Amino acid sequence: MGAFGSQSMAAPLRRVLMRSAAYAMRGADRAAWHYGPGFDPGKAAMQHAVLAELVAASGAEIEWIEDKADGLADSVFTHDPSLMTDRGALILSMGKPLRAKEPSLHEETYRRLGIPVLGRVEAPGQVEGGDCVWVDARTLAIGRGVRTNQEGIQQVANLLTPLGISVYGFDLPLWQGEEACLHLMSVISPLAD
């Protein structure tokens, strides 16, 4: 494996993009972000710090998205705004309006790190990384639902098909409304390639 890239959901994690919850979630409006009455930003920051320690202890190198006091609380969920391939990153387009600025944070970070950006999903297309699952190195499944639409899936296919990657869209269940979305990664847990 090179300095970046993966087309696997189960290969060992070598390098990962993270953003600190200590800054991103501080002052987050529970209602606006749909975190529920039990949300505690201090506890979230502490738990996220423990997660980062575990990731580092596994041997993975952590690349941090810079904090710019932007109030993007969900930006700690770094799997959603971009999709990594063996050749570089795709910048996605968020279905949750509050997260619309996050893909630009990823693009800035990839450029700073020297990771190629292969393309971007543009509105009205929407794709969130939580709806993307690498079935194998040449097959990407994308869940179509509340946060990902057919236009976005088609744009991803247009970017990846020339690289020899097949992209398949699947309908997702609507759980408890648009704010309580189920991503494809909510219903699939890859254990091995």
Residue, then its C-alpha position, 0 to 999 in steps of 0.5 A: m500500500g502507498a502513502f494513501g488509498s484503500q478500496s477495502m473496508a476490512a484491510p488494516l488501517r494504516r493512515v486515517l483522517m480525524r477531527s477532534a471532538a474537543y473543538a468541533m463539538r464544543g458549543a454544539d446545539r443539541a437540537a440543531w444537530h439532532y444529538g438528543p437530550g443526553f448529548d454531553p460535548g465534554k463526554a463526547a470529546m473525552q470518548h473521541a480522545v480515547l478513540a484517537e489513542l486506540v487508533a494510534a496504538s493500532g499503528a495507524e498514522i492519524e492526519w488531523i483536519e485543522d480546527k477553524a472554530d467553524g462550529l461543524a459539530d458533525s465534522v468528527f464523523t470523517h467517513d462521510p464527506s469524502l471517499m478514498t480510492d487507491r488513486g486518490a480521494l473523491i470529494l462527496s456532497m452532503g445530504k444533511p444541510l448542516r454538513a454542507k461545508e465539510p467536504s471543503l475541509h477534506e479537500e483542503t486537507y488532502r491538498r495539504l497532505g499531497i493526496p490527489v483529488l480525483g473529482r467532486v460530487e456536485a449538487p444536485g448530486q448527493v453522496e455521503g461516505g456512510d452510504c458507500v461500501w467497498v465490496d471488493a477492490r473493484t466494486l463499490a456499493i452505494g445506498r440510495g436514501v435520505r442522504t444519497n441520491q441517484e444523481g450523486i451515485q451516477q456522478v461517482a460512477n462517472l468518476l470511478t468507472p474509467l478506473g475499472i471500478s463498478v458502482y452499484g446503487f441500492d435503495l435503503p430503508l427509511w427508518q424514523g424519518e429524514e433526520a434519523c437516517l440509516h446509512l448503508m454502513s448502518v446495515i452492513s458490517p464488513l468483516a473481511d475482504 
